[in-house]
Amino acid sequence: MAELKVEKREGTGKYVAFNLRKEGKIPGVIYSAGSDANTLIAVPEKELMIAVSAGARIMELDIDGKKEHVLLKDLQHGTFEWEIMHVDFVRITDATRIHVDVDIVTKGEAPGEKAGGIVEHVLHTVRLECPARNLPDHIEVDLSNLQLGHVIYVSDLVAPEGVVFLTDNHSAVVSCHVPRGQVEEAPAAEPEAAAPAAATAAKK
Protein backbone atom coordinates (compact mmCIF):
# COMPACT_ATOMS: atom_id res chain seq x y z
CA MET A 1 0.00 0.00 0.00
CA ALA A 2 1.38 3.40 -1.02
CA GLU A 3 1.76 6.01 1.72
CA LEU A 4 1.65 9.72 0.96
CA LYS A 5 2.05 12.69 3.25
CA VAL A 6 -0.38 15.38 2.14
CA GLU A 7 -1.65 18.66 3.55
CA LYS A 8 -4.95 20.47 3.61
CA ARG A 9 -5.30 23.39 1.24
CA GLU A 10 -7.45 26.49 1.13
CA GLY A 11 -9.18 27.87 -1.93
CA THR A 12 -9.85 26.57 -5.42
CA GLY A 13 -9.44 27.79 -8.97
CA LYS A 14 -6.71 28.07 -11.59
CA TYR A 15 -4.61 30.55 -9.62
CA VAL A 16 -4.42 28.32 -6.54
CA ALA A 17 -3.69 25.24 -8.68
CA PHE A 18 -0.97 27.10 -10.60
CA ASN A 19 0.82 28.12 -7.40
CA LEU A 20 0.62 24.58 -6.00
CA ARG A 21 2.19 23.11 -9.12
CA LYS A 22 5.01 25.65 -8.89
CA GLU A 23 5.72 24.14 -5.45
CA GLY A 24 5.71 20.60 -6.84
CA LYS A 25 2.26 19.77 -5.50
CA ILE A 26 -0.94 18.53 -7.12
CA PRO A 27 -4.38 19.79 -6.04
CA GLY A 28 -6.70 17.01 -4.93
CA VAL A 29 -9.95 16.16 -3.17
CA ILE A 30 -10.90 13.38 -0.76
CA TYR A 31 -14.58 12.49 -1.15
CA SER A 32 -16.69 10.77 1.49
CA ALA A 33 -19.28 8.34 0.13
CA GLY A 34 -22.80 9.54 0.92
CA SER A 35 -21.52 12.70 2.58
CA ASP A 36 -20.60 16.28 1.72
CA ALA A 37 -17.63 16.20 4.10
CA ASN A 38 -15.02 16.47 1.37
CA THR A 39 -11.45 17.55 2.06
CA LEU A 40 -9.30 19.72 -0.21
CA ILE A 41 -5.66 18.60 -0.19
CA ALA A 42 -2.29 19.23 -1.81
CA VAL A 43 -0.37 16.09 -2.82
CA PRO A 44 3.40 15.93 -3.48
CA GLU A 45 3.69 15.41 -7.23
CA LYS A 46 6.79 13.20 -7.25
CA GLU A 47 5.48 10.75 -4.64
CA LEU A 48 2.07 10.58 -6.33
CA MET A 49 3.61 9.79 -9.72
CA ILE A 50 5.73 7.01 -8.19
CA ALA A 51 2.65 5.47 -6.55
CA VAL A 52 0.57 5.70 -9.74
CA SER A 53 3.39 4.26 -11.88
CA ALA A 54 3.56 1.30 -9.49
CA GLY A 55 -0.16 0.66 -10.04
CA ALA A 56 -1.28 1.64 -6.51
CA ARG A 57 -5.06 1.93 -6.13
CA ILE A 58 -5.41 1.89 -2.33
CA MET A 59 -3.32 4.47 -0.50
CA GLU A 60 -2.75 5.67 3.05
CA LEU A 61 -2.75 9.45 3.32
CA ASP A 62 -1.14 11.23 6.24
CA ILE A 63 -3.09 14.49 6.52
CA ASP A 64 -1.38 16.72 9.03
CA GLY A 65 -0.63 13.69 11.23
CA LYS A 66 -4.02 12.01 10.78
CA LYS A 67 -3.97 8.86 8.64
CA GLU A 68 -6.79 7.84 6.31
CA HIS A 69 -7.19 5.02 3.81
CA VAL A 70 -8.45 6.06 0.40
CA LEU A 71 -9.15 4.66 -3.04
CA LEU A 72 -7.68 6.44 -6.06
CA LYS A 73 -10.80 7.47 -7.96
CA ASP A 74 -9.62 9.66 -10.83
CA LEU A 75 -6.60 11.42 -12.32
CA GLN A 76 -6.91 14.44 -14.57
CA HIS A 77 -4.04 14.77 -17.02
CA GLY A 78 -2.65 17.78 -18.82
CA THR A 79 -1.45 18.06 -22.41
CA PHE A 80 0.96 15.20 -21.81
CA GLU A 81 -0.22 11.86 -20.40
CA TRP A 82 2.43 11.87 -17.68
CA GLU A 83 1.38 15.33 -16.46
CA ILE A 84 -1.08 15.05 -13.54
CA MET A 85 -3.22 18.15 -13.03
CA HIS A 86 -5.66 16.96 -10.35
CA VAL A 87 -6.37 13.85 -8.29
CA ASP A 88 -9.56 12.54 -6.67
CA PHE A 89 -9.69 10.08 -3.77
CA VAL A 90 -12.57 8.37 -1.93
CA ARG A 91 -12.43 7.50 1.78
CA ILE A 92 -12.74 3.80 2.55
CA THR A 93 -13.22 1.66 5.66
CA ASP A 94 -13.05 -2.06 6.39
CA ALA A 95 -16.75 -2.29 5.47
CA THR A 96 -16.45 -0.44 2.16
CA ARG A 97 -17.17 -2.51 -0.95
CA ILE A 98 -16.17 -1.06 -4.30
CA HIS A 99 -16.79 -1.66 -8.01
CA VAL A 100 -13.59 -1.36 -10.05
CA ASP A 101 -11.91 -2.57 -13.24
CA VAL A 102 -8.85 -4.76 -12.66
CA ASP A 103 -6.25 -5.89 -15.20
CA ILE A 104 -6.23 -9.49 -16.41
CA VAL A 105 -2.76 -11.07 -16.56
CA THR A 106 -1.94 -14.36 -18.28
CA LYS A 107 0.56 -16.92 -17.03
CA GLY A 108 1.93 -20.17 -18.41
CA GLU A 109 2.12 -21.48 -21.97
CA ALA A 110 -0.87 -22.80 -23.86
CA PRO A 111 -0.58 -26.33 -25.34
CA GLY A 112 -2.61 -25.03 -28.27
CA GLU A 113 0.14 -22.55 -29.07
CA LYS A 114 2.71 -25.34 -29.17
CA ALA A 115 0.38 -27.09 -31.64
CA GLY A 116 0.63 -24.14 -34.02
CA GLY A 117 -2.23 -21.99 -32.75
CA ILE A 118 -2.29 -18.31 -31.84
CA VAL A 119 -3.26 -17.15 -28.35
CA GLU A 120 -5.45 -14.05 -28.48
CA HIS A 121 -5.96 -11.97 -25.32
CA VAL A 122 -9.53 -10.75 -25.91
CA LEU A 123 -10.48 -9.17 -22.55
CA HIS A 124 -7.83 -7.11 -20.77
CA THR A 125 -9.80 -5.94 -17.72
CA VAL A 126 -12.63 -7.38 -15.66
CA ARG A 127 -15.19 -5.47 -13.60
CA LEU A 128 -15.49 -6.72 -10.03
CA GLU A 129 -16.93 -5.98 -6.60
CA CYS A 130 -14.85 -6.54 -3.48
CA PRO A 131 -13.96 -5.15 -0.06
CA ALA A 132 -11.83 -2.06 -0.68
CA ARG A 133 -9.05 -3.36 1.59
CA ASN A 134 -8.88 -6.62 -0.40
CA LEU A 135 -8.66 -5.10 -3.87
CA PRO A 136 -6.46 -7.46 -5.96
CA ASP A 137 -3.67 -5.97 -8.07
CA HIS A 138 -4.76 -8.15 -11.00
CA ILE A 139 -6.61 -11.33 -11.94
CA GLU A 140 -4.49 -14.22 -13.22
CA VAL A 141 -5.47 -16.51 -16.09
CA ASP A 142 -3.67 -19.85 -16.32
CA LEU A 143 -3.05 -20.89 -19.95
CA SER A 144 -1.56 -24.30 -19.17
CA ASN A 145 -4.79 -26.09 -20.19
CA LEU A 146 -5.75 -23.91 -23.18
CA GLN A 147 -5.95 -26.22 -26.20
CA LEU A 148 -6.22 -25.28 -29.87
CA GLY A 149 -9.78 -24.14 -30.64
CA HIS A 150 -10.65 -23.56 -26.99
CA VAL A 151 -11.71 -20.37 -25.17
CA ILE A 152 -11.38 -19.22 -21.56
CA TYR A 153 -14.42 -17.27 -20.35
CA VAL A 154 -15.00 -15.00 -17.36
CA SER A 155 -16.87 -17.91 -15.76
CA ASP A 156 -13.58 -19.86 -15.82
CA LEU A 157 -11.65 -17.23 -13.83
CA VAL A 158 -10.76 -17.93 -10.21
CA ALA A 159 -12.03 -15.13 -7.96
CA PRO A 160 -9.95 -14.25 -4.88
CA GLU A 161 -11.74 -14.43 -1.52
CA GLY A 162 -14.47 -11.80 -1.22
CA VAL A 163 -14.34 -10.90 -4.93
CA VAL A 164 -17.39 -11.10 -7.21
CA PHE A 165 -17.03 -10.69 -10.97
CA LEU A 166 -19.53 -8.26 -12.49
CA THR A 167 -18.48 -8.71 -16.12
CA ASP A 168 -20.75 -11.07 -18.09
CA ASN A 169 -19.75 -14.69 -17.38
CA HIS A 170 -20.00 -15.51 -21.09
CA SER A 171 -17.41 -12.88 -22.11
CA ALA A 172 -14.34 -14.43 -23.76
CA VAL A 173 -11.05 -13.68 -22.01
CA VAL A 174 -8.44 -15.64 -23.97
CA SER A 175 -8.73 -17.90 -27.01
CA CYS A 176 -6.41 -20.13 -29.01
CA HIS A 177 -7.18 -20.47 -32.70
CA VAL A 178 -5.65 -21.45 -36.03
CA PRO A 179 -3.79 -18.54 -37.70
CA ARG A 180 -5.88 -16.67 -40.27
CA GLY A 181 -5.42 -17.89 -43.81
CA GLN A 182 -4.65 -21.40 -42.65
CA VAL A 183 -7.16 -24.23 -42.69
CA GLU A 184 -6.78 -27.79 -41.64
CA GLU A 185 -6.49 -29.85 -44.82
CA ALA A 186 -8.59 -33.00 -45.11
CA PRO A 187 -6.51 -36.15 -45.69
CA ALA A 188 -6.11 -37.09 -49.37
CA ALA A 189 -8.06 -40.11 -50.65
CA GLU A 190 -6.10 -43.35 -50.76
CA PRO A 191 -5.15 -44.37 -54.37
CA GLU A 192 -6.43 -47.91 -53.69
CA ALA A 193 -9.86 -46.56 -52.82
CA ALA A 194 -10.06 -44.45 -55.98
CA ALA A 195 -8.99 -47.24 -58.38
CA PRO A 196 -12.16 -49.44 -58.19
CA ALA A 197 -14.35 -46.42 -58.88
CA ALA A 198 -12.30 -45.55 -61.97
CA ALA A 199 -12.52 -49.12 -63.24
CA THR A 200 -16.29 -49.22 -62.85
CA ALA A 201 -16.65 -45.95 -64.79
CA ALA A 202 -14.51 -47.36 -67.65
CA LYS A 203 -16.74 -50.47 -68.03
CA LYS A 204 -19.84 -48.29 -68.33
URKA-V757753 format. One record per residue. N is the residue number from 1. RES is the residue in one small letter. OMEGA is omega in whole degrees, -180 to 180 (NA if undefined). D_FIRST is the distance of its C-alpha to the first C-alpha in Angstrom with 2 decimals. Layout:
# URKA-V757753
N_RES_OMEGA_D_FIRST, N_RES_OMEGA_D_FIRST
This chain:
# URKA-V757753
1_m_180_0.00, 2_a_178_3.80, 3_e_-179_6.49, 4_l_175_9.90, 5_k_-177_13.26, 6_v_179_15.54, 7_e_177_19.06, 8_k_179_21.37, 9_r_178_24.01, 10_e_174_27.54, 11_g_178_29.41, 12_t_178_28.85, 13_g_-176_30.68, 14_k_-177_31.10, 15_y_179_32.36, 16_v_-180_29.40, 17_a_-180_26.95, 18_f_-180_29.12, 19_n_178_29.09, 20_l_-178_25.31, 21_r_176_24.94, 22_k_180_27.60, 23_e_-180_25.40, 24_g_-179_22.45, 25_k_-180_20.64, 26_i_176_19.87, 27_p_-179_21.15, 28_g_179_18.94, 29_v_171_19.24, 30_i_180_17.27, 31_y_175_19.23, 32_s_-178_19.92, 33_a_178_21.01, 34_g_-178_24.73, 35_s_177_25.12, 36_d_-178_26.32, 37_a_179_24.29, 38_n_-177_22.33, 39_t_176_21.06, 40_l_-177_21.80, 41_i_173_19.45, 42_a_-174_19.45, 43_v_178_16.34, 44_p_-173_16.66, 45_e_-175_17.42, 46_k_-179_16.52, 47_e_179_12.93, 48_l_-179_12.50, 49_m_178_14.26, 50_i_-179_12.21, 51_a_-180_8.93, 52_v_180_11.30, 53_s_180_13.07, 54_a_178_10.22, 55_g_-179_10.06, 56_a_176_6.83, 57_r_177_8.18, 58_i_-178_6.19, 59_m_174_5.59, 60_e_-179_7.00, 61_l_175_10.38, 62_d_-177_12.90, 63_i_-180_16.19, 64_d_178_19.05, 65_g_178_17.72, 66_k_-176_16.63, 67_k_178_12.99, 68_e_175_12.15, 69_h_-176_9.57, 70_v_174_10.41, 71_l_176_10.71, 72_l_-175_11.71, 73_k_-174_15.36, 74_d_174_17.41, 75_l_176_18.05, 76_q_-176_21.65, 77_h_178_22.90, 78_g_-180_26.03, 79_t_179_28.82, 80_f_-177_26.60, 81_e_-177_23.60, 82_w_-176_21.44, 83_e_-180_22.54, 84_i_-178_20.27, 85_m_-177_22.57, 86_h_180_20.66, 87_v_178_17.35, 88_d_175_17.12, 89_f_174_14.47, 90_v_177_15.22, 91_r_178_14.63, 92_i_176_13.53, 93_t_178_14.48, 94_d_-177_14.68, 95_a_-176_17.76, 96_t_173_16.60, 97_r_-174_17.38, 98_i_174_16.77, 99_h_-178_18.68, 100_v_173_16.96, 101_d_-178_18.00, 102_v_-180_16.16, 103_d_174_17.46, 104_i_-178_19.96, 105_v_180_20.11, 106_t_175_23.33, 107_k_179_24.01, 108_g_-179_27.38, 109_e_-177_30.80, 110_a_176_33.01, 111_p_180_36.54, 112_g_178_37.85, 113_e_177_36.79, 114_k_-180_38.74, 115_a_177_41.66, 116_g_180_41.72, 117_g_178_39.51, 118_i_177_36.80, 119_v_180_33.30, 120_e_178_32.22, 121_h_-173_28.64, 122_v_-176_29.62, 123_l_-175_26.51, 124_h_176_23.31, 125_t_177_21.10, 126_v_178_21.42, 127_r_-179_21.11, 128_l_174_19.64, 129_e_-179_19.13, 130_c_172_16.60, 131_p_-176_14.88, 132_a_-178_12.03, 133_r_-178_9.79, 134_n_-179_11.09, 135_l_180_10.77, 136_p_178_11.53, 137_d_-180_10.69, 138_h_175_14.49, 139_i_-178_17.73, 140_e_175_19.92, 141_v_-180_23.69, 142_d_-177_25.96, 143_l_-172_29.04, 144_s_178_30.99, 145_n_-177_33.34, 146_l_-179_33.79, 147_q_178_37.55, 148_l_-180_39.63, 149_g_-179_40.21, 150_h_-178_37.38, 151_v_172_34.43, 152_i_-178_31.04, 153_y_178_30.34, 154_v_180_27.41, 155_s_180_29.21, 156_d_-178_28.80, 157_l_178_24.98, 158_v_-178_23.27, 159_a_175_20.91, 160_p_-178_18.05, 161_e_178_18.66, 162_g_-177_18.71, 163_v_176_18.68, 164_v_178_21.86, 165_f_179_22.91, 166_l_177_24.61, 167_t_-179_26.03, 168_d_-179_29.68, 169_n_-177_30.13, 170_h_179_32.94, 171_s_179_30.95, 172_a_179_31.28, 173_v_180_28.17, 174_v_177_29.84, 175_s_176_33.56, 176_c_-174_35.89, 177_h_178_39.24, 178_v_180_42.31, 179_p_180_42.18, 180_r_179_43.98, 181_g_178_47.63, 182_q_176_47.95, 183_v_178_49.61, 184_e_-177_50.52, 185_e_177_54.24, 186_a_-179_56.55, 187_p_-179_58.62, 188_a_180_62.05, 189_a_179_65.11, 190_e_180_67.03, 191_p_-178_70.36, 192_e_-178_72.25, 193_a_-177_71.10, 194_a_-174_72.19, 195_a_180_75.64, 196_p_-180_77.32, 197_a_-179_76.33, 198_a_-179_77.89, 199_a_179_81.05, 200_t_179_81.48, 201_a_-178_81.16, 202_a_-180_83.85, 203_k_179_86.35, 204_k_NA_85.99
